[in-house]
């Protein structure tokens, strides 16, 4: 008789334990799905961050080119005082001025693609001022 009592007791408690196991498994599956979704969101944020940083790096490199070419163009006329080679300095200055303007035009094309209206207008104002400074240097 004790065999029958134990068998019927196990049979009645088994569905309760089984339901608890299914509940725990469902919680684990839900937690895994949430983790995968959050991981997907983090990866998307990281990828957009990397692409934005690449844009800023290109713009910073262009800004350095502008700065270097302006300094190189100005230094050519300072070298004239030592070398007296005005023709060479003039051609080198024109080359650097062309490179300067090309870099500024490249920035003018890239900035509106990545910024809103107010920063774009401010950047274009600064680029116009740099153009005017180069014109003054040419005079």
DRENTORTI-124811 format. One record per residue (C-alpha): residue number from 0; residue in three letters; x, y, z. Coordinates in steps of 0.001 Angstrom, whole numbers. Example, Ala and Ser with C-alpha at 12.3 -4.5 7.8 and 13.67 -1.06 7.14 Angstrom:
<recs>
[0, "ALA", [12300, -4500, 7800]]
[1, "SER", [13670, -1060, 7140]]
</recs>
This chain:
<recs>
[0, "UNK", [0, 0, 0]]
[1, "UNK", [2776, 2376, 634]]
[2, "UNK", [3765, 2024, -3052]]
[3, "UNK", [376, 3211, -4221]]
[4, "UNK", [337, 6165, -1840]]
[5, "UNK", [3742, 7341, -2950]]
[6, "UNK", [2899, 6882, -6606]]
[7, "UNK", [-277, 8910, -6340]]
[8, "UNK", [1484, 11600, -4299]]
[9, "UNK", [4256, 11994, -6916]]
[10, "UNK", [1694, 12092, -9692]]
[11, "UNK", [-244, 14925, -8030]]
[12, "UNK", [2788, 17073, -7138]]
[13, "UNK", [4556, 16583, -10460]]
[14, "UNK", [2371, 19025, -12457]]
[15, "UNK", [3051, 21770, -9876]]
[16, "UNK", [6802, 21256, -10087]]
[17, "UNK", [6602, 20974, -13856]]
[18, "UNK", [4705, 24297, -14045]]
[19, "UNK", [7392, 25907, -11881]]
[20, "UNK", [10118, 24599, -14212]]
[21, "UNK", [8240, 25895, -17254]]
[22, "UNK", [7840, 29286, -15584]]
[23, "UNK", [11582, 29453, -14798]]
[24, "UNK", [12429, 28369, -18366]]
[25, "UNK", [10082, 31025, -19772]]
[26, "UNK", [11770, 33652, -17593]]
[27, "UNK", [15174, 32501, -18852]]
[28, "UNK", [14011, 32683, -22469]]
[29, "UNK", [12549, 36143, -21902]]
[30, "UNK", [15759, 37340, -20236]]
[31, "UNK", [17830, 35927, -23117]]
[32, "UNK", [15601, 37632, -25698]]
[33, "UNK", [15828, 40944, -23834]]
[34, "UNK", [19619, 40656, -23626]]
[35, "UNK", [19854, 39955, -27346]]
[36, "UNK", [17634, 42945, -28133]]
[37, "UNK", [19665, 45247, -25860]]
[38, "UNK", [22866, 43945, -27411]]
[39, "UNK", [21455, 44731, -30853]]
[40, "UNK", [20636, 48295, -29733]]
[41, "UNK", [24113, 48811, -28292]]
[42, "UNK", [25730, 47554, -31495]]
[43, "UNK", [23611, 49974, -33566]]
[44, "UNK", [24597, 52884, -31329]]
[45, "UNK", [28257, 51869, -31592]]
[46, "UNK", [28101, 51611, -35384]]
[47, "UNK", [26481, 55028, -35726]]
[48, "UNK", [29073, 56440, -33324]]
[49, "UNK", [31899, 54994, -35418]]
[50, "UNK", [30465, 56437, -38634]]
[51, "UNK", [29951, 59868, -37019]]
[52, "UNK", [33500, 59817, -35683]]
[53, "UNK", [34775, 58985, -39159]]
[54, "UNK", [32957, 62043, -40508]]
[55, "UNK", [34438, 64253, -37804]]
[56, "UNK", [37902, 62802, -38425]]
[57, "UNK", [37654, 63606, -42144]]
[58, "UNK", [36529, 67134, -41364]]
[59, "UNK", [39309, 67574, -38833]]
[60, "UNK", [41859, 66326, -41359]]
[61, "UNK", [40519, 68834, -43883]]
[62, "UNK", [40766, 71581, -41265]]
[63, "UNK", [44411, 70656, -40663]]
[64, "UNK", [45055, 70761, -44411]]
[65, "UNK", [43537, 74248, -44527]]
[66, "UNK", [45664, 75387, -41612]]
[67, "UNK", [48862, 73881, -43006]]
[68, "UNK", [48380, 75218, -46522]]
[69, "UNK", [47649, 78721, -45231]]
[70, "UNK", [50812, 78617, -43119]]
[71, "UNK", [52843, 77197, -46025]]
[72, "UNK", [51523, 79844, -48393]]
[73, "UNK", [52442, 82616, -45991]]
[74, "UNK", [55864, 81160, -45304]]
[75, "UNK", [56751, 81238, -49009]]
[76, "UNK", [56808, 85013, -49016]]
[77, "UNK", [58842, 85079, -45834]]
[78, "UNK", [61412, 82799, -47533]]
[79, "UNK", [61723, 85371, -50317]]
[80, "UNK", [63537, 87663, -47909]]
[81, "UNK", [66300, 85066, -47566]]
[82, "UNK", [66426, 83515, -51038]]
[83, "UNK", [65264, 86387, -53267]]
[84, "UNK", [63531, 83806, -55496]]
[85, "UNK", [60275, 85690, -56020]]
[86, "UNK", [59079, 83663, -59016]]
[87, "UNK", [59431, 80361, -57192]]
[88, "UNK", [57768, 81788, -54068]]
[89, "UNK", [54921, 83215, -56135]]
[90, "UNK", [54226, 79918, -57902]]
[91, "UNK", [54441, 78012, -54623]]
[92, "UNK", [52066, 80519, -52986]]
[93, "UNK", [49558, 80126, -55821]]
[94, "UNK", [49774, 76347, -55505]]
[95, "UNK", [49134, 76496, -51766]]
[96, "UNK", [46289, 79006, -52246]]
[97, "UNK", [44675, 76623, -54743]]
[98, "UNK", [45049, 73722, -52291]]
[99, "UNK", [43584, 75930, -49536]]
[100, "UNK", [40518, 76783, -51615]]
[101, "UNK", [40014, 73184, -52673]]
[102, "UNK", [39995, 72065, -49021]]
[103, "UNK", [37544, 74830, -48099]]
[104, "UNK", [35230, 73851, -50950]]
[105, "UNK", [35385, 70226, -49813]]
[106, "UNK", [34305, 71294, -46326]]
[107, "UNK", [31516, 73426, -47785]]
[108, "UNK", [30123, 70366, -49512]]
[109, "UNK", [30452, 68017, -46517]]
[110, "UNK", [29176, 70231, -43698]]
[111, "UNK", [25512, 70510, -44803]]
[112, "UNK", [25305, 66727, -45086]]
[113, "UNK", [26138, 66144, -41424]]
[114, "UNK", [24955, 69202, -39499]]
[115, "UNK", [21740, 71102, -38936]]
[116, "UNK", [21041, 74593, -40305]]
[117, "UNK", [22457, 76777, -37516]]
[118, "UNK", [25886, 75090, -37271]]
[119, "UNK", [26056, 74922, -41072]]
[120, "UNK", [25456, 78662, -41390]]
[121, "UNK", [28073, 79376, -38734]]
[122, "UNK", [30607, 77118, -40433]]
[123, "UNK", [29921, 78707, -43823]]
[124, "UNK", [30452, 82152, -42288]]
[125, "UNK", [33815, 81010, -40933]]
[126, "UNK", [34773, 79515, -44289]]
[127, "UNK", [33895, 82817, -46008]]
[128, "UNK", [36114, 84657, -43539]]
[129, "UNK", [38956, 82256, -44313]]
[130, "UNK", [38417, 82893, -48033]]
[131, "UNK", [38627, 86630, -47404]]
[132, "UNK", [41812, 86139, -45372]]
[133, "UNK", [43368, 84237, -48290]]
[134, "UNK", [42357, 87020, -50685]]
[135, "UNK", [44070, 89499, -48352]]
[136, "UNK", [47174, 87321, -48324]]
[137, "UNK", [47165, 87233, -52130]]
[138, "UNK", [47107, 91012, -52294]]
</recs>
